[in-house]
């Protein structure tokens, strides 16, 4: 995952462990389950308006 994101393996492992400890994600084999989507959005400071999924009138 680190190679795909351009991050070190150590950094990715630390972040994943923190997310698991907080109950935000569960990692089972090759599957990652997001248990708390609102909390993950908060941690990541995600802004859904950034994606501009809906067209606004001009």
TATA-V855475 format. One record per backbone hydrogen bond with DSSP energy under -0.5 kcal/mol. NH is the residue of the N-H (numbers start at 1). CO is the residue of the C=O. If there is no record, write none. Layout:
nh->{NH;NH}
co->{CO;CO}
This chain:
nh->{5;6;7;12;13;14;15;16;17;18;19;20;21;22;23;24;25;26;28;28;29;31;33;33;34;35;35;36;40;41;42;43;44;45;45;46;48;50;51;52}
co->{1;2;2;8;9;10;11;12;13;14;15;16;17;18;20;19;19;33;26;31;27;28;26;31;32;24;33;24;36;37;38;39;40;41;42;41;46;47;48;49}
